[in-house]
Amino acid sequence: MTRSVAIVTGASSGIGRATALRLARDFTAIVLVARGGGKLREVGQQCEAGGATPLVLELDLASPKAAETVVKATLDHFGRIDALVNVAGAVPGLDLFEMTDEQWDAGLALKMHGARRLTIRAWEALKASQGAVIFTSGNAAVLPRAGAAAVGAINAAIEALAKAFAERGIDDGVQVNCVSPGAVITSRRLAMLEKAAAAKGITLDDAKAVFLKQAGIKRFGTPEEIADLTAFAISPAARWMTGTVLRMDGGEIKSV
């Protein structure tokens, strides 16, 4: 059997973790990249139980040298790269007038430059395998708010970056798309909702209901649903699709 290899960043928790576990059903090897050591190793064990050989790399992708380390380790261990899923990149949800230059730089360094450098470094291997790349943005790219300016600005940059890579990918045989998860229940979103509930003196359930009403959606998504969408986007069945932003909000998928 020919080995197939996927790299998943931000794989220690949330959408990244769910994506790694889902792709362990489709690929023979999964390279797990994140800053979180203990949780990342647990995900590796779960991938192995699911049938995929894991390679756990505890790295901060904000470091300019991280991309070289990830790609070299992957090729040294497995000899190829078939898919790269860029998930890593929690950006501070701070007000436009409160966020410092250092915080802006940190958000850009991890989510945008980390994904950009890793994709560029993996490109030759992806060309060789005629592989696929996924970038991860968020609905703040089209609905930016002053209270979380960097989230919207960086997500918009990610979507533009994905489309630029997709144009090059048409000539090089590399499929590139972007997934915009929308309102997904992760530990980070739960913490934000708990904070909002405490500030307003309401229950967590009430805070969730207020958010859903304001967002105009019926329910939150789950990390597993985003993982399924990503798995489809890099599957042979979706090979016709490139340069697309797949938005998932309230359980509905829209492509732009």
N, C-alpha and C positions, 0 to 999 in steps of 0.2 A: 504494500500500500504506500502511495506517495504521501510524504509528510506534508501537512499544511500548517502554517504558523501565523498566529494573530498576536499583535501587540495591543494591549489595552492599558491606557494610562489612567491615573486616578482610581486604580482598581481595588483599593482597600475598603471602600465604603460606597453607599448610595448607588447611583446609576452605574458608576464604573465597576463596582463589585457585581451587580446584577448582570452587566454586560459580559464580564469575564466568565461568570458561571454559565450564562446562556451559550456563549461561543465555544465553551468546552464540549458542547454536544456536536459542534460542526467542524472543529479543527482538532488536529492531533496534538498540537502544542500551543500553549498560551503563555505569553510573556507578560507578567504582571508588574506594573511600574507605579510606585507611589512613595510618599514620604513615610507612611505609617507602617512600621515594622511588624508588630505582633499581629495586627489585623490582616496585613497583606499575606503573611505566612499562612494564616487560617484559610484565606481565599485560595491560596495555592493548594492546600490539602483538599479543599472541596473540589477544585478543578480536577485534581488527580483522581478523586473518587468518581468524578463524572466521566473519566476516560481520557482526559487530555494530560500530556506531560507539562508540568508548570516550570517556568523559570521566574523566580522572584527577584526583583531588582529594587532595592530600597534607595531611591534617588529623588532629589529635588530637581524637577525639570526647569525650574527658574535658572539653574546654573547653566551657563553657555556650554559647558563640557558634557552635560548629561546626555544629550542626543547621541554623541559619538559613543558614549559608554553603552547606551541601550542597543544601538544597532550593531556594534561590534560584538557584544555579548550574545545577541540573538543569532547572528551569522556564525559565530564560533560554535554555538551549541547546536543549531538546527540547520544552518546552511542556506536559509531562505526566509523571505518575509512575504506573506500572501495578503495580509490585511493589517492596517494600522487604525486604531480607534482612539482618537484624542478626546479624552473626557476631563482630564485633570484641569483644575483652575477655578477654585472658589474665590470670587471677587468680593471685597467688602461692600456691603450694602449701606454706604454712608452718603450723607447729604453732599450735594455739589459744593457747598461753601465750607464744609468741614473736612473734606478729604485732603490729605497732604500730598505733596509731590511724591514722597516716599511710598505712600499707599497706592497711588496711581501706578508708579513704576513697578511695584510688587505684583499688582494685578496683571499688568501687561506682560511682565517677565514670565509669569507662570502660564497663564491661559493662552495668550497670543504667541509670544515669542517661543515658549516651550513647544507648542504644537507646530509652529512654523519650522523651527530648527529640526525637530524630529522628522517631520515629513520630508524636508529637503534631504536630510542625511539618509533616510530610508528609500528615497526615490529610485535609485539605481536598482536596488533589490526588488522593489515593487514593479519596475519596468520589466525585469527579467521574469517575474512570475505573472505579469499582467494582473496585478493585484488591485486592491481597493483601499481607499482612505475615507474615514469619517471624521469630520470636525463636529464639535458640540457647542451650540450657542445657547439661546434662550429667548423667550418672548419679549424680554426687555429690549431686544434689538429693534423691535418695531413699536414698542410702547415704553419709551424711556421716561423716567420720572426723576425729578430733581432730588428726591430723597434717596435715590440709588443710582446716581448718574454714571458711575464707572461700570456698573453691571450692564447697562444699556449700551454705552459707548463701546465697550470691549466686545460684547456679543455682536454688535453690528460690524465691528472690524473682523471678527471671526468669520462671519458670513461672506463678507467681501473677499477675505483671504481664500476661503474654500472655493469660491467661484473662479478666482484667479488660478488656483491650482488645477481646477477642473478643465480650464481652457488648455493648459499645458498637457493635461492628462489625455485629452483627445488624441493628440499626436503621439504620445508616448505609451498609450494603451493602459493607463492607470485610471480607474474610476474614482471620482471624488464627489462626495456629497456632504451635506451638513444636516445634522439632526437638532431641532429646537424643541427641547422637552416640554416647555410650558410649565404648568403648575403641577409638580410632582411631589408627592409626600416622601421626603427624605428626613434624616435627623436634623439637617440644617433648617429645612422649612418648618419642621415642628418647633424648633427652638425659636424661630421668628414668630410663629403663631402664638406660642406660649408667652413671649415677651409682649406681643400686642394685646393678648387677653389680660395680662396683669396690668398693663397700662390703662386699659379701659374698664377694669373691674368686672370682666365677664368670664364665662367659662371657656375652656379651650374649644368645645364643640360650637359655642356661639361664635367664637372668633373664626373658626373654619367656615361657618355658614355666611358670615359677613364677607369674608374673602371671596367665596364662590359667587355670591351675588354681585359683588363689585366687578369681578372678572368676567361675569356673564357666562359661566360654565356650570355644568350640573354636578361635576365631581372632580376630585383630584386624580391625576394619573399615578401610576406606580413605577418604581424603577424597573420592574420586570417587563412592563409594557414597552418602555423605552428600549430595553434590551432586545425584545422581540423585533421591534422596528429596525433597530440597528442590524440585527442578524439578517433580516430580509434585505436591507439596503446593500449589504455586501455579498449577498448570495447570487448564484448564477441566474436566478429568476429575475433579478433586478439589474442585470448587466446593461440593459438599454438606458438606464437612468443615470445621468451625471450632471453636475452643476446645479443640483436641486437642493433647496432648503425644505426639509420635511418638518412641518410644524405639528406638534401634537398638543392639543389643548382640550381638556374636559372629555378625553376619550375619543376625540375626532382627529383625523390626520388630514392636513392640508399641505399641498406642495406648491412652492413658488419658484 
